[in-house]
Amino acid sequence: MMTEKNASFGDFFILLGFSNWPHLEVVLFVVILIFYLITLIGNLFIIILSHLDSHLHTPMYFFLSNLSFLDICYTTSSIPQLLDNLWGPEKTISYAGCMVQLYFVLTLGTAECVLLVVMSYDRYAAVCRPLHYTLLMHPRFCRLLAVASWVSGFTTSALHSSFTFWIPLCGHRLVDHFFCEVPALLRLSCVDTHVNELILMVMSSIFVLIPLILILTSYGAIAWAVLSMQSTTGLQKVFGTCGAHLMVASLFFIPIMCIYLQPPSENSPNQGKFIALFYIVVTPSLNPLIYTLRNKDVRGAVKRLMGWEWGM
């Protein structure tokens, strides 16, 4: 019979990851590394371009730069550890490292949920309240919204991480995941975790379901306003911009709902790993492509930047 124990800073966990499929590890290493590099390059491109080109000094690109920075941090909080585990036989992570990883994954994930709501409000104000847009989205207010996204992430993560690491763990240290995620850690407990699962579902509802409802409400109002427009060019521009936002939100929220809006005991660990791969590895790499593809503002900024460089 396994005994209960509280982990300490001298302990470690073994991240099983994809060790059940050793023939896939090399392939996954190459694919994940490619996606990670795309994420870093694409999101850095957006941040640098938005900073250098004065035409992109707008609330939309301010929030998009914040999203890009969030995505870089979000993927970096787990992918380097995953690549290291896939490359060699050593798949351990220290207890302190696991705490830090869990804290930042929860922080950045929560902050992104809130930031996507803020971005949908920005698009609502631009389309439905164009005459009041500059007043509604004042630069100081935009900065406050961005800070609120980060503060909500840090605060929520501090509470939830403490609840997760407070539970006593069984004698084994095998985490059936490729990073320290709440459902995987709850499975290590020797005690009843129904309270933790309830807290997880409540907090997920607050920071996943409610933001998703607010985003859909904003885009519902935008769709109604767009349908009443007479300008074909305006329709295309609005649908192009708002469609990109809605696609990014869908790619982020849907996989997370599959993981966090049901009890960990009912989740399939193997299925959860591949769903997590999608929202941690794939989605952040697609965001720059979705936002910049067929985007006239970005193409114009690139042309101006290239022209400036050639002029030098």
C-alpha positions, 0 to 999 in steps of 0.5 A: 500500500502506498503511503501519503507524502507531501512533496518537498523542494528536494523531490522530483517528478518524472514526466512520462510524456510520450514515452508510451510511443518511443517511435514517435518521440524523434518525430515529435521532437522535430515537429514541435521544434519547428512549431516553436521556432515559427511561434518565436519568429512570427510573434517577434515579427508582430511585436517588432513591426507594431513597435517600428511602424507608427501606422500600427500604433493603434489599440488593435495592434497594441493588444495584438503585441501583448498577445504575441508576447503572451504566446512567446512566454506561454510556449516557452514555459513548457516547450523547452522542457518537452524538447529536452525530455523528447531528446534524451532518456532523462525525463525528470523535473524538480519539485520547484521546477514543476511548481514554477512551470504550473504557476506560469502556465496557469498565469499565461493561459488565464491572462490570454483568456482575458486578453482575448475578451479585451480584443473582442471588445476593441473590435466591438467598439471599432465597428459598433461605436466608431464615433466614440472609438477614440474615447472608449479606447484611450491609450491609458485605458488600453494599458489598464486593460492589458495590465488587468489581463496580466494581474488576473493571470498572476492572482488566479494562478497563485490561488490555484497553484497553492491549492494543487500543491497543497494536496498530499501525493502518493509515493510515486512521482510519475506524472502522466503528461509532458508538463506539470498540468493540474489534472495530471498532478491531481491524479497523483493524490492519495486523498479525495480530490473532489474539492480540488476538481470543483475549484478547477471547474469553477475557475475554468468556468470563470476564465474560460466559459464567461470570456467565451460568452463575452467574445461571442456576444461581442461578435454577435453585435459586430455581425449585426452591425456589419449586415446593416453596412452598405459598403462592400469594402467595409464589409470585407475589411470588418469580416477579415479582421473580426474573422481572424480574432474569432478564429484565434479565440476558437483555436484557443478556447475549444481545446482548453474546454475539453481539458478543464471543463470536466473532472480529471478523473474522467479525462483520458491522459493520452487524449489530454496530452495531444489536446494540450499539444494543440493549444500549447504548440500549434495555436501560438504558431498559427496566431501570427499567420492568422492575423497577418495573412491577407492583412493590408495594414501589416503588408503596408507596414512591411513595405514601408519598413523595407523601403526605409531600410533600402533608403538607408 
